Amino acid sequence: MYELEITLVGVTITIIILVLLSRSIKKVNQYEKGIVERFNAYKETVEPGYA
């Protein structure tokens, strides 16, 4: 009985982690430069690719 609940909690946590990771990765096009902000403040400028 508890195995099902543990499995559901594990699946839920995994889905939440995957959603957060997918939202944190951004693609910068070849003709652009990206700006990285942390807590709404400028941190750095990045070259094209994944940031």
N, C-alpha and C positions, 0 to 999 in steps of 0.2 A: 504494500500500500504506500509506504513512504518512498519507495523507489520511483514511482510515477511523479510524485511531488518534487523530488530532488532533480529528476530529469527535466521537468518543466521549468524549474528555476534556472538550471544550467543553460537550457536553450534560450530562455528569455535574456539572461545576462549576455550570452554570446551574440544575440541579435542586436542588443543595445550597443555593445562594443563595436560591432561591424558598422552600424549606422554612424556612430560617432567618428570612426576612422574614415569612412567614405566621405563624410562632410568636411573633414579637415585637410584633404588632399585636393589641390587645385592645379589645373594645367595652364601654363603660360604659353601662349602661341609664339611662333618663331619670330614674329615681327613686333612683339611686345616685351615689356619688362614688367615684372610684378612687384608689388609693394606688400611687405609682410607687416602686419600690425598685431601687437599684443596688447590686450586690454585697451583697445581703441587708441593706441599710441604707436607712432612709426618705430619700426625696429630695424628693417633692412630692405634693400632692393635686390631682387633675384633675377637671374638670367632666364631665358626661355627653357622650358622643360616642366618638370613636376616640382611644385613647391609645397 
